[in-house]
Amino acid sequence: MAEKEKKEIAAQNLNIEGRERLFISGVNEVISFDEHVIDVKTELGRLTVRGEALKLVTLDPESKELRAAGYVYSCEYEDSMGKRKGLFRGMTR
């Protein structure tokens, strides 16, 4: 793996606990959010989180960390070509 790729991977993390608590580091901007979608720009590109009863718990612009709660259905990254790549894309309750 190239040195540049290693730095990019280390610059952004996504942790989901029990599909009900979400931690995202490397957040550059919150594009939008409501109870069904949280849309953020991260160090690794645009990330869309879909779910139910989603709410932002904390957002710290200095450390670039976001914490959210609710039921997470899917997390999708959009690459530089505009293509979406899903994580948990097909999961349902």
Steps between C-alpha positions, in 0.01 A plus 500: 500500500639842407595745776232748384230230530612413855465863609153529347377185674632620835335843455141375521322237710144374515381301803149365552403347833197274497367688196380766745808712576720650230843663523663665198842665507653705221178699441569816301140619458144398583311540172156421642324290760154400610348199676550278191830620346832641619711625209861605571818580312791303649872470436419203273205656315128547546333262745124449521355323803137384471284385785213565735475755784851627424626794699833675540625457855822700469694671224848629578644703210844525664553124531282432191292244694129431476290280726146401412229272636206320342452182300752473210381330179795579272819699454605598150817668378497687172832480318646782290316375190163533671453124539357380831655213692289352779582366840208309655308599186268200494446460871152537647348423835 
